[in-house]
Amino acid sequence: MVRSNTVDPVENGASPPARPAAHKMKYEAALSELEQIVQHMEGGLLPLEESISAYRRGSELLKHCQQQLSDAERKIQVLEEGTLRDFDADDGAAQ
């Protein structure tokens, strides 16, 4: 059996791998990373500087996810009495 010698770069003093800019990420990937950040922060084991950095990254990801959801709402269309109409997110009704 071959044993892997992989080392966590953070534990080894190296910087973590570069993360993609939030605005370039797909919704699902951004949401997944955001969930991981929340779990780490809720664990309460991050040093102060890492917590601040995680909070900033989480804020970027949250804004990006909210924007993508908002954009998707605008694209949704509703079929009403045989006519395709834009969805009005404010009241949930077709225009």
SELO-848938 format. One record per residue: residue number from 1; x, y, z of N, C-alpha, C in turn; residue in three letters. Coordinates in steps of 0.001 Angstrom, whole numbers, always signed. Last residue first. Layout:
num,nu,nv,nw,cau,cav,caw,cu,cv,cw,residuo
NUM,X,Y,Z,X,Y,Z,X,Y,Z,ALA
...
# end
This chain:
num,nu,nv,nw,cau,cav,caw,cu,cv,cw,residuo
95,-46710,+40141,-15067,-47105,+41477,-15522,-48019,+41358,-16728,GLN
94,-47432,+37730,-12539,-46974,+38065,-13890,-47483,+39447,-14249,ALA
93,-46477,+38072,-9073,-47451,+37897,-10152,-46833,+38252,-11502,ALA
92,-44906,+38738,-6932,-45013,+37329,-7296,-45989,+37055,-8420,GLY
91,-44351,+41320,-6341,-45610,+40779,-5805,-45843,+39339,-6198,ASP
90,-41650,+41525,-7193,-42155,+42314,-6072,-43427,+41738,-5482,ASP
89,-41122,+40051,-9458,-40649,+39514,-8184,-41214,+40278,-6986,ALA
88,-42954,+39255,-12057,-42748,+40421,-11215,-42387,+39914,-9832,ASP
87,-41980,+37730,-15058,-42333,+37525,-13666,-42023,+38786,-12881,PHE
86,-43311,+38414,-18287,-42218,+38495,-17326,-42764,+38332,-15918,ASP
85,-45331,+35973,-20053,-45119,+37299,-19464,-43938,+37238,-18504,ARG
84,-46859,+34394,-22673,-45644,+34394,-21873,-45384,+35810,-21379,LEU
83,-50168,+33274,-22696,-49247,+34348,-23043,-48049,+34303,-22099,THR
82,-51993,+31424,-21785,-51433,+31222,-23112,-50449,+32286,-23554,GLY
81,-52472,+32344,-19157,-53541,+32311,-20156,-52984,+32260,-21577,GLU
80,-49164,+32731,-18662,-50449,+33129,-18102,-51483,+33214,-19223,GLU
79,-46131,+31630,-17798,-47134,+31423,-18836,-48502,+31679,-18204,LEU
78,-43499,+33713,-16811,-44652,+32931,-16412,-45613,+32826,-17589,VAL
77,-39954,+33732,-16514,-41175,+34156,-17177,-42293,+33190,-16817,GLN
76,-36981,+34920,-15129,-38097,+33976,-15047,-39317,+34563,-15743,ILE
75,-35168,+36915,-15072,-35235,+36118,-16294,-36423,+35159,-16310,LYS
74,-35301,+37971,-12568,-35671,+38830,-13694,-35842,+38046,-14984,ARG
73,-34306,+35837,-11097,-35710,+36236,-10932,-36182,+37088,-12108,GLU
72,-31615,+35925,-11875,-32442,+34783,-12274,-33923,+35122,-12153,ALA
71,-30768,+38264,-10608,-30732,+38178,-12068,-31629,+37048,-12575,ASP
70,-31060,+37412,-7949,-31833,+38558,-8450,-31900,+38543,-9976,SER
69,-29143,+35404,-7867,-30551,+35076,-7638,-31460,+36183,-8166,LEU
68,-26833,+36930,-8314,-27204,+35892,-9274,-28667,+35488,-9104,GLN
67,-26879,+38551,-6035,-26989,+39156,-7364,-27415,+38126,-8395,GLN
66,-26515,+36655,-4014,-27740,+37453,-4037,-27956,+38084,-5415,GLN
65,-23922,+35768,-4689,-25060,+34839,-4724,-26383,+35601,-4796,CYS
64,-22470,+38162,-4264,-22483,+37521,-5578,-23681,+36583,-5711,HIS
63,-22877,+38585,-1536,-23331,+39591,-2513,-23462,+38969,-3898,LYS
62,-21594,+36250,-565,-23008,+36492,-311,-23578,+37494,-1311,LEU
61,-18940,+36652,-1359,-19683,+35518,-1891,-21190,+35713,-1711,LEU
60,-18299,+38926,+159,-18201,+38955,-1304,-19056,+37852,-1925,GLU
59,-18655,+37871,+2741,-19475,+39003,+2291,-19474,+39110,+770,SER
58,-16636,+35920,+2777,-18038,+35526,+2895,-18972,+36625,+2414,GLY
57,-14399,+37583,+2724,-14650,+36662,+1603,-16113,+36230,+1604,ARG
56,-14738,+38848,+5230,-14701,+39623,+3979,-15023,+38750,+2771,ARG
55,-14591,+36629,+6946,-15792,+37469,+6923,-15858,+38279,+5623,TYR
54,-11988,+35755,+6489,-13107,+34873,+6149,-14402,+35667,+6055,ALA
53,-10582,+37954,+7534,-10438,+37593,+6128,-11601,+36723,+5659,SER
52,-11387,+37741,+10209,-11674,+38959,+9446,-11610,+38675,+7951,ILE
51,-10353,+35226,+10817,-11792,+35473,+10935,-12194,+36697,+10126,SER
50,-7641,+35663,+10536,-8295,+34734,+9615,-9810,+34909,+9649,GLU
49,-7264,+37429,+12692,-6993,+37876,+11316,-7657,+36969,+10285,GLU
48,-8035,+35735,+14945,-8713,+36982,+14604,-8499,+37401,+13153,LEU
47,-8141,+32188,+14181,-7526,+33373,+14788,-8206,+34638,+14254,PRO
46,-10871,+29947,+14492,-10033,+30766,+13623,-9406,+31913,+14414,LEU
45,-12663,+28531,+15992,-11249,+28183,+16139,-10323,+29028,+15270,LEU
44,-15427,+28652,+15796,-14748,+29512,+16758,-13265,+29245,+16927,GLY
43,-17285,+27460,+14198,-16448,+26590,+15019,-15658,+27369,+16058,GLY
42,-18243,+29489,+12679,-19073,+29043,+13792,-18297,+28131,+14731,GLU
41,-16214,+29569,+10761,-16375,+30685,+11682,-17218,+30293,+12890,MET
40,-16616,+27140,+9439,-15335,+27406,+10094,-15468,+28530,+11123,HIS
39,-19263,+27517,+8469,-18942,+26410,+9380,-17638,+26660,+10137,GLN
38,-18866,+29724,+6776,-19754,+29840,+7938,-19447,+28738,+8951,VAL
37,-17208,+28558,+4849,-16723,+29686,+5649,-17556,+29819,+6919,ILE
36,-18946,+26677,+3742,-17729,+26227,+4425,-17174,+27322,+5331,GLN
35,-20855,+28380,+2589,-21261,+27451,+3653,-20051,+26953,+4438,GLU
34,-19234,+29580,+634,-19833,+30389,+1693,-20254,+29516,+2870,LEU
33,-18748,+27410,-1029,-17629,+28029,-309,-18142,+28871,+856,GLU
32,-21384,+26989,-1932,-20659,+25939,-1221,-19503,+26515,-412,SER
31,-21897,+29388,-3275,-22704,+29016,-2117,-21999,+27953,-1281,LEU
30,-20022,+29206,-5343,-19951,+30317,-4395,-20722,+29979,-3124,ALA
29,-20964,+26932,-6677,-19613,+26929,-6109,-19471,+28027,-5053,ALA
28,-23513,+27801,-7490,-23381,+26630,-6629,-22018,+26591,-5949,GLU
27,-22956,+30025,-9187,-23738,+30167,-7974,-23473,+29018,-6995,TYR
26,-19563,+30231,-10321,-20945,+29817,-10515,-21639,+29880,-9164,LYS
25,-17402,+33119,-10171,-17823,+31787,-9738,-19272,+31509,-10123,MET
24,-16629,+35653,-10606,-16376,+34706,-11698,-16886,+33304,-11384,LYS
23,-17026,+37076,-8294,-17882,+37404,-9444,-17669,+36468,-10643,HIS
22,-14971,+36099,-6602,-16367,+35717,-6369,-17220,+35951,-7614,ALA
21,-12023,+34809,-8066,-12802,+35990,-7692,-14269,+35588,-7606,ALA
20,-10763,+31724,-6720,-11258,+32542,-7827,-12019,+33745,-7297,PRO
19,-7950,+31575,-4549,-9374,+31346,-4777,-9822,+32211,-5944,ARG
18,-4816,+29922,-4336,-5579,+31108,-4725,-7027,+30730,-5005,ALA
17,-4074,+27874,-1481,-4209,+28066,-2926,-5101,+29267,-3229,PRO
16,-2450,+29493,+1359,-3433,+28585,+760,-3552,+28840,-738,PRO
15,+1105,+29718,+1866,-201,+30350,+1704,-1159,+29365,+1046,SER
14,+2839,+27654,+4249,+2653,+28196,+2904,+1281,+28838,+2817,ALA
13,+2968,+26391,+6657,+3408,+27776,+6606,+3276,+28408,+5234,GLY
12,+1844,+23938,+6823,+3262,+23961,+6478,+3808,+25388,+6379,ASN
11,-801,+24385,+7151,-52,+23871,+8295,+1444,+23970,+8056,GLU
10,-1388,+25191,+4542,-1583,+26144,+5623,-794,+25708,+6852,VAL
9,-927,+22912,+2978,-53,+24073,+2805,-207,+25091,+3928,PRO
8,-796,+19695,+4245,-1666,+20857,+4162,-790,+22104,+4059,ASP
7,+819,+17321,+2266,+881,+18171,+3446,-39,+19351,+3210,VAL
6,+1059,+13969,+1211,+504,+15302,+1013,+492,+16046,+2327,THR
5,+2111,+11463,+878,+2857,+12420,+1686,+2338,+13831,+1484,ASN
4,+404,+8363,+1048,+502,+9701,+486,+1256,+10620,+1434,SER
3,+1651,+5127,+651,+1184,+6144,+1578,+1422,+7523,+974,ARG
2,+613,+2193,-894,+1396,+3407,-1005,+795,+4456,-92,VAL
1,+844,-1167,+0,+0,+0,+0,+894,+1237,+0,MET
# end
